[in-house]
Amino acid sequence: MLEIAEKIKNKTATEEEILTFTKEFTKLLQDIKDTLGEE
Amino acid sequence: MANMNGAPELISQNTDISPNPEVALKVEKGGLYPDVSQDGMATAESLASMSKEKIEAILEKNPSLIQKLTPMLKKYWNIAQVIGEAAIIGGLGYATQWKPGGDLLDMSTPTKQVENIICLFAIAPMAIKFIYDFNNLTNNKDKKKVTLAKA
């Protein structure tokens, strides 16, 4: 995911990569939220 | 730039550059990928809205939770830093409120844990918003000319 973030920064990411990145970043936030919500 | 706690300094006085309202509207309506953008923004805003008291209560109840959270926060922060740099390079207005700095992953004390988690969560909505704004500014530049309003 970090690799795609670098590509986004360098404006070389494809639309598909941005979509993948978005999904994975959203999942990461959700995982953090779920972990906090476990308690 | 970091404050005394090592947390990112939020700079709110710089309002010279504003995000394009058209882009903001697109994000508001669900962005270029409505299926994921709404979920992403909802989750990000949910994290950003967590109060200090709530985070304190969760961590006090189970202090070992921080060990489970830290790797995820580290991954998130590494990405957020790159996104923040890109937002600044891209000239997106809200990037002026996003100055990474300090060691936000210093979870050595309960106080630092809570303060740093709050700082990390605060930039989550901006990170999501950036992804759509930046995509709009790059991938669609030939389809639709987008310009940022400048002072």
N, CA and C atoms of all chains as a GROMACS GRO file, in nm:
protein
  570
    1MET      N    1   0.083  -0.121   0.000
    1MET     CA    2   0.000   0.000   0.000
    1MET      C    3   0.087   0.126   0.000
    2LEU      N    4   0.200   0.116   0.070
    2LEU     CA    5   0.291   0.232   0.075
    2LEU      C    6   0.348   0.261  -0.064
    3GLU      N    7   0.370   0.152  -0.138
    3GLU     CA    8   0.425   0.167  -0.274
    3GLU      C    9   0.328   0.245  -0.363
    4ILE      N   10   0.200   0.212  -0.349
    4ILE     CA   11   0.100   0.285  -0.430
    4ILE      C   12   0.091   0.430  -0.383
    5ALA      N   13   0.103   0.450  -0.251
    5ALA     CA   14   0.099   0.588  -0.200
    5ALA      C   15   0.212   0.671  -0.262
    6GLU      N   16   0.328   0.610  -0.275
    6GLU     CA   17   0.441   0.679  -0.338
    6GLU      C   18   0.409   0.709  -0.485
    7LYS      N   19   0.344   0.613  -0.551
    7LYS     CA   20   0.307   0.635  -0.691
    7LYS      C   21   0.205   0.748  -0.703
    8ILE      N   22   0.112   0.752  -0.608
    8ILE     CA   23   0.012   0.860  -0.609
    8ILE      C   24   0.085   0.993  -0.594
    9LYS      N   25   0.180   0.995  -0.501
    9LYS     CA   26   0.254   1.119  -0.478
    9LYS      C   27   0.330   1.162  -0.604
   10ASN      N   28   0.384   1.063  -0.674
   10ASN     CA   29   0.462   1.093  -0.795
   10ASN      C   30   0.376   1.101  -0.921
   11LYS      N   31   0.245   1.092  -0.901
   11LYS     CA   32   0.149   1.102  -1.012
   11LYS      C   33   0.169   0.993  -1.115
   12THR      N   34   0.211   0.876  -1.072
   12THR     CA   35   0.229   0.766  -1.166
   12THR      C   36   0.131   0.651  -1.140
   13ALA      N   37   0.047   0.667  -1.041
   13ALA     CA   38  -0.049   0.560  -1.008
   13ALA      C   39  -0.160   0.555  -1.112
   14THR      N   40  -0.200   0.433  -1.145
   14THR     CA   41  -0.313   0.418  -1.237
   14THR      C   42  -0.442   0.432  -1.157
   15GLU      N   43  -0.550   0.447  -1.230
   15GLU     CA   44  -0.680   0.460  -1.164
   15GLU      C   45  -0.710   0.333  -1.083
   16GLU      N   46  -0.672   0.218  -1.140
   16GLU     CA   47  -0.696   0.090  -1.072
   16GLU      C   48  -0.615   0.083  -0.941
   17GLU      N   49  -0.492   0.131  -0.947
   17GLU     CA   50  -0.409   0.130  -0.826
   17GLU      C   51  -0.467   0.223  -0.719
   18ILE      N   52  -0.519   0.335  -0.764
   18ILE     CA   53  -0.579   0.428  -0.668
   18ILE      C   54  -0.702   0.365  -0.603
   19LEU      N   55  -0.778   0.294  -0.683
   19LEU     CA   56  -0.897   0.227  -0.630
   19LEU      C   57  -0.855   0.120  -0.528
   20THR      N   58  -0.754   0.042  -0.564
   20THR     CA   59  -0.702  -0.060  -0.472
   20THR      C   60  -0.653   0.004  -0.343
   21PHE      N   61  -0.579   0.112  -0.360
   21PHE     CA   62  -0.525   0.184  -0.244
   21PHE      C   63  -0.638   0.232  -0.153
   22THR      N   64  -0.739   0.288  -0.217
   22THR     CA   65  -0.851   0.342  -0.140
   22THR      C   66  -0.920   0.232  -0.059
   23LYS      N   67  -0.941   0.120  -0.124
   23LYS     CA   68  -1.008   0.008  -0.055
   23LYS      C   69  -0.923  -0.041   0.063
   24GLU      N   70  -0.794  -0.054   0.039
   24GLU     CA   71  -0.706  -0.107   0.144
   24GLU      C   72  -0.690  -0.006   0.259
   25PHE      N   73  -0.683   0.121   0.222
   25PHE     CA   74  -0.670   0.223   0.326
   25PHE      C   75  -0.798   0.229   0.411
   26THR      N   76  -0.911   0.216   0.344
   26THR     CA   77  -1.038   0.215   0.416
   26THR      C   78  -1.045   0.093   0.509
   27LYS      N   79  -0.997  -0.021   0.459
   27LYS     CA   80  -0.997  -0.142   0.542
   27LYS      C   81  -0.907  -0.126   0.664
   28LEU      N   82  -0.794  -0.061   0.642
   28LEU     CA   83  -0.702  -0.038   0.755
   28LEU      C   84  -0.769   0.048   0.862
   29LEU      N   85  -0.836   0.154   0.819
   29LEU     CA   86  -0.907   0.238   0.916
   29LEU      C   87  -1.016   0.159   0.986
   30GLN      N   88  -1.084   0.074   0.909
   30GLN     CA   89  -1.192  -0.007   0.969
   30GLN      C   90  -1.134  -0.106   1.071
   31ASP      N   91  -1.019  -0.164   1.038
   31ASP     CA   92  -0.954  -0.258   1.131
   31ASP      C   93  -0.918  -0.188   1.263
   32ILE      N   94  -0.868  -0.066   1.249
   32ILE     CA   95  -0.833   0.011   1.369
   32ILE      C   96  -0.959   0.038   1.451
   33LYS      N   97  -1.063   0.078   1.382
   33LYS     CA   98  -1.189   0.107   1.450
   33LYS      C   99  -1.244  -0.019   1.518
   34ASP      N  100  -1.239  -0.130   1.446
   34ASP     CA  101  -1.290  -0.255   1.502
   34ASP      C  102  -1.210  -0.298   1.625
   35THR      N  103  -1.079  -0.278   1.618
   35THR     CA  104  -0.994  -0.315   1.731
   35THR      C  105  -1.031  -0.232   1.854
   36LEU      N  106  -1.053  -0.106   1.834
   36LEU     CA  107  -1.094  -0.022   1.947
   36LEU      C  108  -1.233  -0.061   1.996
   37GLY      N  109  -1.315  -0.105   1.903
   37GLY     CA  110  -1.452  -0.140   1.937
   37GLY      C  111  -1.468  -0.274   2.002
   38GLU      N  112  -1.359  -0.350   2.000
   38GLU     CA  113  -1.366  -0.485   2.058
   38GLU      C  114  -1.390  -0.480   2.207
   39GLU      N  115  -1.344  -0.371   2.267
   39GLU     CA  116  -1.351  -0.366   2.414
   39GLU      C  117  -1.481  -0.304   2.460
   40MET      N  118   0.668   2.014   1.151
   40MET     CA  119   0.670   2.095   1.274
   40MET      C  120   0.587   2.022   1.380
   41ALA      N  121   0.640   2.013   1.498
   41ALA     CA  122   0.568   1.940   1.602
   41ALA      C  123   0.553   2.027   1.726
   42ASN      N  124   0.452   1.998   1.803
   42ASN     CA  125   0.436   2.070   1.928
   42ASN      C  126   0.519   2.003   2.036
   43MET      N  127   0.504   2.047   2.160
   43MET     CA  128   0.588   1.995   2.268
   43MET      C  129   0.564   1.847   2.293
   44ASN      N  130   0.449   1.799   2.255
   44ASN     CA  131   0.418   1.658   2.277
   44ASN      C  132   0.464   1.571   2.161
   45GLY      N  133   0.523   1.636   2.060
   45GLY     CA  134   0.566   1.558   1.945
   45GLY      C  135   0.453   1.533   1.848
   46ALA      N  136   0.339   1.593   1.873
   46ALA     CA  137   0.225   1.572   1.786
   46ALA      C  138   0.230   1.670   1.669
   47PRO      N  139   0.162   1.638   1.558
   47PRO     CA  140   0.166   1.732   1.445
   47PRO      C  141   0.098   1.862   1.482
   48GLU      N  142   0.156   1.968   1.432
   48GLU     CA  143   0.097   2.098   1.460
   48GLU      C  144  -0.009   2.129   1.356
   49LEU      N  145  -0.126   2.158   1.401
   49LEU     CA  146  -0.233   2.188   1.308
   49LEU      C  147  -0.235   2.338   1.283
   50ILE      N  148  -0.215   2.375   1.160
   50ILE     CA  149  -0.208   2.516   1.126
   50ILE      C  150  -0.340   2.556   1.061
   51SER      N  151  -0.413   2.640   1.128
   51SER     CA  152  -0.545   2.675   1.075
   51SER      C  153  -0.551   2.815   1.017
   52GLN      N  154  -0.447   2.893   1.041
   52GLN     CA  155  -0.456   3.033   0.999
   52GLN      C  156  -0.432   3.053   0.849
   53ASN      N  157  -0.372   2.954   0.784
   53ASN     CA  158  -0.344   2.968   0.642
   53ASN      C  159  -0.465   2.927   0.560
   54THR      N  160  -0.536   3.026   0.514
   54THR     CA  161  -0.655   2.997   0.434
   54THR      C  162  -0.642   3.056   0.294
   55ASP      N  163  -0.518   3.076   0.252
   55ASP     CA  164  -0.495   3.139   0.122
   55ASP      C  165  -0.541   3.051   0.006
   56ILE      N  166  -0.529   2.923   0.024
   56ILE     CA  167  -0.566   2.832  -0.084
   56ILE      C  168  -0.685   2.748  -0.038
   57SER      N  169  -0.788   2.744  -0.117
   57SER     CA  170  -0.906   2.668  -0.081
   57SER      C  171  -0.925   2.553  -0.178
   58PRO      N  172  -0.972   2.439  -0.128
   58PRO     CA  173  -1.000   2.330  -0.220
   58PRO      C  174  -1.109   2.370  -0.318
   59ASN      N  175  -1.099   2.316  -0.436
   59ASN     CA  176  -1.199   2.344  -0.537
   59ASN      C  177  -1.336   2.296  -0.489
   60PRO      N  178  -1.436   2.384  -0.484
   60PRO     CA  179  -1.567   2.345  -0.434
   60PRO      C  180  -1.628   2.233  -0.516
   61GLU      N  181  -1.595   2.232  -0.645
   61GLU     CA  182  -1.649   2.127  -0.732
   61GLU      C  183  -1.595   1.990  -0.690
   62VAL      N  184  -1.465   1.990  -0.656
   62VAL     CA  185  -1.403   1.866  -0.611
   62VAL      C  186  -1.462   1.825  -0.477
   63ALA      N  187  -1.478   1.922  -0.391
   63ALA     CA  188  -1.534   1.893  -0.259
   63ALA      C  189  -1.674   1.833  -0.273
   64LEU      N  190  -1.749   1.887  -0.368
   64LEU     CA  191  -1.884   1.837  -0.390
   64LEU      C  192  -1.880   1.693  -0.437
   65LYS      N  193  -1.785   1.666  -0.525
   65LYS     CA  194  -1.772   1.529  -0.576
   65LYS      C  195  -1.741   1.433  -0.462
   66VAL      N  196  -1.654   1.476  -0.372
   66VAL     CA  197  -1.620   1.393  -0.258
   66VAL      C  198  -1.742   1.374  -0.169
   67GLU      N  199  -1.813   1.484  -0.149
   67GLU     CA  200  -1.932   1.480  -0.063
   67GLU      C  201  -2.034   1.381  -0.116
   68LYS      N  202  -2.044   1.375  -0.247
   68LYS     CA  203  -2.143   1.288  -0.308
   68LYS      C  204  -2.096   1.143  -0.320
   69GLY      N  205  -1.976   1.118  -0.278
   69GLY     CA  206  -1.929   0.981  -0.285
   69GLY      C  207  -1.806   0.961  -0.370
   70GLY      N  208  -1.753   1.068  -0.425
   70GLY     CA  209  -1.627   1.061  -0.497
   70GLY      C  210  -1.637   0.984  -0.628
   71LEU      N  211  -1.521   0.950  -0.679
   71LEU     CA  212  -1.517   0.880  -0.807
   71LEU      C  213  -1.555   0.733  -0.790
   72TYR      N  214  -1.540   0.686  -0.670
   72TYR     CA  215  -1.574   0.546  -0.644
   72TYR      C  216  -1.674   0.542  -0.529
   73PRO      N  217  -1.800   0.564  -0.559
   73PRO     CA  218  -1.900   0.579  -0.452
   73PRO      C  219  -1.908   0.459  -0.359
   74ASP      N  220  -1.877   0.340  -0.413
   74ASP     CA  221  -1.892   0.221  -0.330
   74ASP      C  222  -1.794   0.217  -0.215
   75VAL      N  223  -1.677   0.276  -0.234
   75VAL     CA  224  -1.579   0.271  -0.124
   75VAL      C  225  -1.561   0.406  -0.055
   76SER      N  226  -1.589   0.513  -0.127
   76SER     CA  227  -1.559   0.644  -0.068
   76SER      C  228  -1.647   0.677   0.051
   77GLN      N  229  -1.773   0.642   0.042
   77GLN     CA  230  -1.862   0.675   0.152
   77GLN      C  231  -1.825   0.596   0.277
   78ASP      N  232  -1.793   0.469   0.257
   78ASP     CA  233  -1.750   0.387   0.371
   78ASP      C  234  -1.622   0.442   0.431
   79GLY      N  235  -1.528   0.477   0.343
   79GLY     CA  236  -1.400   0.528   0.389
   79GLY      C  237  -1.415   0.656   0.469
   80MET      N  238  -1.494   0.747   0.416
   80MET     CA  239  -1.511   0.875   0.485
   80MET      C  240  -1.588   0.855   0.616
   81ALA      N  241  -1.686   0.768   0.614
   81ALA     CA  242  -1.764   0.744   0.736
   81ALA      C  243  -1.674   0.686   0.846
   82THR      N  244  -1.588   0.594   0.807
   82THR     CA  245  -1.497   0.533   0.905
   82THR      C  246  -1.397   0.637   0.956
   83ALA      N  247  -1.343   0.714   0.862
   83ALA     CA  248  -1.244   0.816   0.901
   83ALA      C  249  -1.305   0.919   0.995
   84GLU      N  250  -1.426   0.962   0.962
   84GLU     CA  251  -1.492   1.062   1.048
   84GLU      C  252  -1.528   1.003   1.184
   85SER      N  253  -1.561   0.877   1.184
   85SER     CA  254  -1.592   0.810   1.310
   85SER      C  255  -1.469   0.808   1.402
   86LEU      N  256  -1.353   0.777   1.344
   86LEU     CA  257  -1.229   0.776   1.422
   86LEU      C  258  -1.196   0.918   1.471
   87ALA      N  259  -1.210   1.013   1.378
   87ALA     CA  260  -1.173   1.152   1.413
   87ALA      C  261  -1.264   1.209   1.521
   88SER      N  262  -1.383   1.156   1.531
   88SER     CA  263  -1.478   1.211   1.629
   88SER      C  264  -1.466   1.145   1.768
   89MET      N  265  -1.378   1.048   1.778
   89MET     CA  266  -1.362   0.983   1.910
   89MET      C  267  -1.302   1.082   2.010
   90SER      N  268  -1.363   1.091   2.124
   90SER     CA  269  -1.315   1.186   2.224
   90SER      C  270  -1.196   1.129   2.301
   91LYS      N  271  -1.124   1.222   2.362
   91LYS     CA  272  -1.010   1.183   2.446
   91LYS      C  273  -1.057   1.089   2.558
   92GLU      N  274  -1.171   1.123   2.616
   92GLU     CA  275  -1.225   1.043   2.726
   92GLU      C  276  -1.257   0.900   2.680
   93LYS      N  277  -1.309   0.891   2.560
   93LYS     CA  278  -1.347   0.758   2.510
   93LYS      C  279  -1.224   0.672   2.486
   94ILE      N  280  -1.123   0.734   2.422
   94ILE     CA  281  -1.000   0.658   2.396
   94ILE      C  282  -0.932   0.620   2.528
   95GLU      N  283  -0.931   0.715   2.621
   95GLU     CA  284  -0.873   0.686   2.753
   95GLU      C  285  -0.944   0.568   2.818
   96ALA      N  286  -1.075   0.570   2.812
   96ALA     CA  287  -1.154   0.465   2.877
   96ALA      C  288  -1.126   0.328   2.815
   97ILE      N  289  -1.114   0.326   2.682
   97ILE     CA  290  -1.088   0.199   2.613
   97ILE      C  291  -0.951   0.144   2.653
   98LEU      N  292  -0.851   0.233   2.653
   98LEU     CA  293  -0.715   0.187   2.683
   98LEU      C  294  -0.696   0.154   2.831
   99GLU      N  295  -0.768   0.225   2.914
   99GLU     CA  296  -0.760   0.195   3.059
   99GLU      C  297  -0.820   0.059   3.088
  100LYS      N  298  -0.925   0.029   3.016
  100LYS     CA  299  -0.992  -0.099   3.038
  100LYS      C  300  -0.904  -0.215   2.994
  101ASN      N  301  -0.831  -0.194   2.887
  101ASN     CA  302  -0.742  -0.298   2.837
  101ASN      C  303  -0.613  -0.237   2.785
  102PRO      N  304  -0.515  -0.216   2.874
  102PRO     CA  305  -0.389  -0.152   2.834
  102PRO      C  306  -0.312  -0.230   2.726
  103SER      N  307  -0.332  -0.360   2.722
  103SER     CA  308  -0.257  -0.439   2.623
  103SER      C  309  -0.308  -0.418   2.480
  104LEU      N  310  -0.421  -0.351   2.470
  104LEU     CA  311  -0.477  -0.323   2.338
  104LEU      C  312  -0.381  -0.242   2.252
  105ILE      N  313  -0.302  -0.159   2.319
  105ILE     CA  314  -0.210  -0.072   2.246
  105ILE      C  315  -0.109  -0.154   2.165
  106GLN      N  316  -0.076  -0.272   2.216
  106GLN     CA  317   0.019  -0.358   2.142
  106GLN      C  318  -0.042  -0.409   2.012
  107LYS      N  319  -0.170  -0.427   2.015
  107LYS     CA  320  -0.239  -0.473   1.894
  107LYS      C  321  -0.260  -0.356   1.796
  108LEU      N  322  -0.282  -0.240   1.854
  108LEU     CA  323  -0.310  -0.122   1.771
  108LEU      C  324  -0.185  -0.064   1.705
  109THR      N  325  -0.074  -0.067   1.777
  109THR     CA  326   0.046   0.003   1.730
  109THR      C  327   0.092  -0.038   1.589
  110PRO      N  328   0.096  -0.166   1.555
  110PRO     CA  329   0.137  -0.200   1.417
  110PRO      C  330   0.043  -0.141   1.312
  111MET      N  331  -0.085  -0.139   1.343
  111MET     CA  332  -0.182  -0.083   1.248
  111MET      C  333  -0.164   0.069   1.238
  112LEU      N  334  -0.140   0.131   1.352
  112LEU     CA  335  -0.120   0.276   1.353
  112LEU      C  336   0.009   0.312   1.279
  113LYS      N  337   0.109   0.227   1.296
  113LYS     CA  338   0.237   0.252   1.227
  113LYS      C  339   0.218   0.246   1.076
  114LYS      N  340   0.146   0.144   1.031
  114LYS     CA  341   0.119   0.130   0.888
  114LYS      C  342   0.041   0.251   0.836
  115TYR      N  343  -0.060   0.287   0.912
  115TYR     CA  344  -0.144   0.402   0.877
  115TYR      C  345  -0.062   0.530   0.870
  116TRP      N  346   0.025   0.550   0.970
  116TRP     CA  347   0.103   0.674   0.976
  116TRP      C  348   0.204   0.683   0.863
  117ASN      N  349   0.267   0.569   0.828
  117ASN     CA  350   0.363   0.568   0.717
  117ASN      C  351   0.294   0.611   0.588
  118ILE      N  352   0.175   0.562   0.568
  118ILE     CA  353   0.100   0.597   0.446
  118ILE      C  354   0.055   0.743   0.455
  119ALA      N  355   0.006   0.781   0.572
  119ALA     CA  356  -0.046   0.918   0.588
  119ALA      C  357   0.062   1.022   0.563
  120GLN      N  358   0.184   0.990   0.600
  120GLN     CA  359   0.294   1.085   0.576
  120GLN      C  360   0.317   1.107   0.427
  121VAL      N  361   0.313   0.997   0.350
  121VAL     CA  362   0.332   1.008   0.205
  121VAL      C  363   0.216   1.086   0.144
  122ILE      N  364   0.096   1.055   0.189
  122ILE     CA  365  -0.022   1.126   0.138
  122ILE      C  366  -0.012   1.275   0.172
  123GLY      N  367   0.033   1.303   0.291
  123GLY     CA  368   0.047   1.442   0.333
  123GLY      C  369   0.145   1.518   0.244
  124GLU      N  370   0.256   1.453   0.213
  124GLU     CA  371   0.354   1.516   0.124
  124GLU      C  372   0.292   1.541  -0.013
  125ALA      N  373   0.219   1.442  -0.060
  125ALA     CA  374   0.156   1.454  -0.192
  125ALA      C  375   0.053   1.566  -0.193
  126ALA      N  376  -0.020   1.578  -0.085
  126ALA     CA  377  -0.123   1.683  -0.076
  126ALA      C  378  -0.058   1.821  -0.080
  127ILE      N  379   0.055   1.832  -0.015
  127ILE     CA  380   0.127   1.960  -0.016
  127ILE      C  381   0.181   1.990  -0.155
  128ILE      N  382   0.241   1.887  -0.217
  128ILE     CA  383   0.292   1.902  -0.353
  128ILE      C  384   0.178   1.938  -0.448
  129GLY      N  385   0.065   1.874  -0.428
  129GLY     CA  386  -0.050   1.898  -0.515
  129GLY      C  387  -0.118   2.032  -0.492
  130GLY      N  388  -0.076   2.102  -0.389
  130GLY     CA  389  -0.132   2.233  -0.362
  130GLY      C  390  -0.274   2.230  -0.311
  131LEU      N  391  -0.312   2.118  -0.251
  131LEU     CA  392  -0.448   2.109  -0.200
  131LEU      C  393  -0.460   2.189  -0.070
  132GLY      N  394  -0.562   2.268  -0.062
  132GLY     CA  395  -0.575   2.364   0.047
  132GLY      C  396  -0.565   2.307   0.186
  133TYR      N  397  -0.634   2.197   0.209
  133TYR     CA  398  -0.637   2.145   0.346
  133TYR      C  399  -0.502   2.089   0.389
  134ALA      N  400  -0.409   2.073   0.294
  134ALA     CA  401  -0.276   2.023   0.332
  134ALA      C  402  -0.205   2.121   0.424
  135THR      N  403  -0.249   2.247   0.421
  135THR     CA  404  -0.187   2.345   0.510
  135THR      C  405  -0.222   2.315   0.656
  136GLN      N  406  -0.323   2.233   0.676
  136GLN     CA  407  -0.361   2.196   0.813
  136GLN      C  408  -0.296   2.065   0.855
  137TRP      N  409  -0.209   2.016   0.773
  137TRP     CA  410  -0.158   1.880   0.790
  137TRP      C  411  -0.007   1.882   0.786
  138LYS      N  412   0.052   1.905   0.896
  138LYS     CA  413   0.196   1.915   0.903
  138LYS      C  414   0.250   1.800   0.986
  139PRO      N  415   0.284   1.690   0.921
  139PRO     CA  416   0.336   1.577   0.998
  139PRO      C  417   0.464   1.615   1.072
  140GLY      N  418   0.480   1.561   1.186
  140GLY     CA  419   0.603   1.588   1.260
  140GLY      C  420   0.600   1.520   1.395
  141GLY      N  421   0.715   1.501   1.454
  141GLY     CA  422   0.719   1.437   1.584
  141GLY      C  423   0.700   1.287   1.572
  142ASP      N  424   0.712   1.222   1.684
  142ASP     CA  425   0.697   1.077   1.685
  142ASP      C  426   0.558   1.041   1.732
  143LEU      N  427   0.468   1.028   1.637
  143LEU     CA  428   0.330   0.997   1.673
  143LEU      C  429   0.312   0.852   1.716
  144LEU      N  430   0.416   0.774   1.699
  144LEU     CA  431   0.403   0.634   1.738
  144LEU      C  432   0.471   0.607   1.872
  145ASP      N  433   0.505   0.714   1.940
  145ASP     CA  434   0.561   0.698   2.074
  145ASP      C  435   0.446   0.664   2.170
  146MET      N  436   0.433   0.537   2.200
  146MET     CA  437   0.325   0.491   2.286
  146MET      C  438   0.379   0.450   2.423
  147SER      N  439   0.484   0.519   2.466
  147SER     CA  440   0.554   0.477   2.587
  147SER      C  441   0.478   0.507   2.716
  148THR      N  442   0.386   0.601   2.712
  148THR     CA  443   0.308   0.631   2.832
  148THR      C  444   0.160   0.640   2.793
  149PRO      N  445   0.071   0.617   2.888
  149PRO     CA  446  -0.072   0.629   2.857
  149PRO      C  447  -0.109   0.766   2.802
  150THR      N  448  -0.045   0.871   2.855
  150THR     CA  449  -0.075   1.006   2.807
  150THR      C  450  -0.038   1.021   2.660
  151LYS      N  451   0.083   0.975   2.625
  151LYS     CA  452   0.126   0.984   2.485
  151LYS      C  453   0.038   0.898   2.395
  152GLN      N  454  -0.002   0.783   2.446
  152GLN     CA  455  -0.087   0.696   2.365
  152GLN      C  456  -0.214   0.769   2.324
  153VAL      N  457  -0.280   0.829   2.422
  153VAL     CA  458  -0.408   0.897   2.393
  153VAL      C  459  -0.386   1.018   2.303
  154GLU      N  460  -0.288   1.101   2.339
  154GLU     CA  461  -0.263   1.223   2.260
  154GLU      C  462  -0.227   1.191   2.116
  155ASN      N  463  -0.141   1.092   2.099
  155ASN     CA  464  -0.097   1.060   1.964
  155ASN      C  465  -0.205   0.992   1.882
  156ILE      N  466  -0.283   0.909   1.946
  156ILE     CA  467  -0.394   0.845   1.874
  156ILE      C  468  -0.493   0.952   1.826
  157ILE      N  469  -0.521   1.048   1.909
  157ILE     CA  470  -0.612   1.157   1.871
  157ILE      C  471  -0.556   1.231   1.749
  158CYS      N  472  -0.426   1.261   1.752
  158CYS     CA  473  -0.364   1.331   1.639
  158CYS      C  474  -0.370   1.248   1.511
  159LEU      N  475  -0.345   1.119   1.525
  159LEU     CA  476  -0.349   1.032   1.407
  159LEU      C  477  -0.489   1.024   1.350
  160PHE      N  478  -0.586   1.010   1.437
  160PHE     CA  479  -0.724   0.998   1.390
  160PHE      C  480  -0.774   1.129   1.327
  161ALA      N  481  -0.722   1.241   1.376
  161ALA     CA  482  -0.770   1.370   1.327
  161ALA      C  483  -0.745   1.390   1.178
  162ILE      N  484  -0.639   1.329   1.126
  162ILE     CA  485  -0.608   1.350   0.984
  162ILE      C  486  -0.671   1.245   0.894
  163ALA      N  487  -0.740   1.148   0.953
  163ALA     CA  488  -0.799   1.040   0.871
  163ALA      C  489  -0.897   1.093   0.765
  164PRO      N  490  -0.990   1.182   0.801
  164PRO     CA  491  -1.082   1.232   0.697
  164PRO      C  492  -1.010   1.308   0.587
  165MET      N  493  -0.904   1.382   0.624
  165MET     CA  494  -0.829   1.455   0.522
  165MET      C  495  -0.758   1.357   0.428
  166ALA      N  496  -0.713   1.246   0.484
  166ALA     CA  497  -0.645   1.146   0.401
  166ALA      C  498  -0.742   1.088   0.298
  167ILE      N  499  -0.861   1.057   0.342
  167ILE     CA  500  -0.961   1.004   0.250
  167ILE      C  501  -0.997   1.109   0.144
  168LYS      N  502  -1.019   1.230   0.191
  168LYS     CA  503  -1.057   1.337   0.098
  168LYS      C  504  -0.948   1.360  -0.006
  169PHE      N  505  -0.824   1.354   0.041
  169PHE     CA  506  -0.711   1.377  -0.048
  169PHE      C  507  -0.710   1.277  -0.163
  170ILE      N  508  -0.736   1.151  -0.131
  170ILE     CA  509  -0.728   1.047  -0.233
  170ILE      C  510  -0.819   1.080  -0.350
  171TYR      N  511  -0.938   1.130  -0.319
  171TYR     CA  512  -1.032   1.162  -0.426
  171TYR      C  513  -0.996   1.292  -0.496
  172ASP      N  514  -0.956   1.388  -0.419
  172ASP     CA  515  -0.916   1.515  -0.480
  172ASP      C  516  -0.798   1.493  -0.574
  173PHE      N  517  -0.699   1.418  -0.525
  173PHE     CA  518  -0.578   1.401  -0.602
  173PHE      C  519  -0.604   1.321  -0.728
  174ASN      N  520  -0.688   1.221  -0.715
  174ASN     CA  521  -0.726   1.142  -0.829
  174ASN      C  522  -0.794   1.230  -0.934
  175ASN      N  523  -0.877   1.318  -0.886
  175ASN     CA  524  -0.949   1.408  -0.975
  175ASN      C  525  -0.853   1.503  -1.046
  176LEU      N  526  -0.750   1.543  -0.973
  176LEU     CA  527  -0.654   1.638  -1.028
  176LEU      C  528  -0.558   1.574  -1.128
  177THR      N  529  -0.539   1.443  -1.116
  177THR     CA  530  -0.441   1.378  -1.202
  177THR      C  531  -0.507   1.296  -1.313
  178ASN      N  532  -0.579   1.193  -1.274
  178ASN     CA  533  -0.634   1.102  -1.375
  178ASN      C  534  -0.738   1.165  -1.465
  179ASN      N  535  -0.804   1.267  -1.416
  179ASN     CA  536  -0.911   1.326  -1.496
  179ASN      C  537  -0.871   1.460  -1.556
  180LYS      N  538  -0.744   1.489  -1.553
  180LYS     CA  539  -0.704   1.623  -1.598
  180LYS      C  540  -0.734   1.646  -1.746
  181ASP      N  541  -0.736   1.535  -1.824
  181ASP     CA  542  -0.764   1.552  -1.965
  181ASP      C  543  -0.914   1.556  -1.994
  182LYS      N  544  -0.989   1.494  -1.901
  182LYS     CA  545  -1.133   1.490  -1.923
  182LYS      C  546  -1.198   1.620  -1.878
  183LYS      N  547  -1.145   1.672  -1.771
  183LYS     CA  548  -1.210   1.790  -1.714
  183LYS      C  549  -1.104   1.877  -1.647
  184LYS      N  550  -1.096   1.996  -1.688
  184LYS     CA  551  -0.995   2.084  -1.630
  184LYS      C  552  -1.036   2.127  -1.491
  185VAL      N  553  -0.949   2.102  -1.397
  185VAL     CA  554  -0.978   2.142  -1.260
  185VAL      C  555  -0.871   2.238  -1.214
  186THR      N  556  -0.911   2.348  -1.161
  186THR     CA  557  -0.813   2.443  -1.110
  186THR      C  558  -0.842   2.473  -0.965
  187LEU      N  559  -0.738   2.493  -0.890
  187LEU     CA  560  -0.755   2.526  -0.749
  187LEU      C  561  -0.770   2.677  -0.734
  188ALA      N  562  -0.860   2.714  -0.651
  188ALA     CA  563  -0.878   2.857  -0.624
  188ALA      C  564  -0.760   2.907  -0.543
  189LYS      N  565  -0.695   3.010  -0.591
  189LYS     CA  566  -0.580   3.064  -0.518
  189LYS      C  567  -0.605   3.209  -0.481
  190ALA      N  568  -0.541   3.247  -0.376
  190ALA     CA  569  -0.561   3.385  -0.329
  190ALA      C  570  -0.496   3.481  -0.426
   0.00000   0.00000   0.00000
